[in-house]
Amino acid sequence: MTVFEGTFTQVDSLRFAIVIARFNDLITGKLIEGCQDCLKRHGVDPNPEGTQVDYIWIPGSFEIPLVARQLAMTNRYDAVICLGAVIKGHTPHFDYVAAEVSKGIAAAAFQTGVPVIFGVLTTDTMQQALERAGIKSNKGWEYAMNALEMASLMRQIKSGINSSPNNYSIVGKTQTLPITSTSFVESDLSPEV
């Protein structure tokens, strides 16, 4: 039995995209700092002028899934990190945005086979968001760790499967069952008289 587990080393060839929502930029700015710090300490060059990390700024959290999916579909990135902050107000708007963003990010990862990291804070208050973006800890660091681990894990899985004797592929292949002459008879479609 083979065991696959992501690591935080051998990151020099990994590429990341970071999608950052401008709305609540006081929070997302701190998350990006934590994310960059983690990547740098693990050997990734977070410089926007470099070759390992691309930064994509968008208006708000609701737009994250569309952009994340498009980036993942390019096959240019080993992981996409999504950073945003949705803070509860006095209307149900929070519920709709938070639900759709989480579903959309999950769908982007599932549809593309690329790790898409959910780094969207959903909090009741601005104080809670600030605590998660640096006052007590910085969740941006954790999101970057998740991206490093998942990118490494997916590379291992792909290389492990590509080198297996059966050469299975997890993403991109659909099995179809053969149609035999007994499976379909033309007379089955003719109306009865």
HELIX and SHEET records of a PDB file:
HELIX    1   1 ASP A   25  ARG A   41  1                                  17    
HELIX    2   2 SER A   61  GLU A   63  5                                   3    
HELIX    3   3 ILE A   64  MET A   73  1                                  10    
HELIX    4   4 HIS A   93  THR A  112  1                                  20    
HELIX    5   5 MET A  126  ARG A  132  1                                   7    
HELIX    6   6 LYS A  139  ASN A  162  1                                  24    
HELIX    7   7 GLU A  186  LEU A  189  5                                   4    
SHEET    1   A 4 VAL A  53  ILE A  58  0                                        
SHEET    2   A 4 PHE A  16  ALA A  21  1                                        
SHEET    3   A 4 ALA A  79  ILE A  87  1                                        
SHEET    4   A 4 VAL A 116  THR A 123  1                                        
END                                                                             
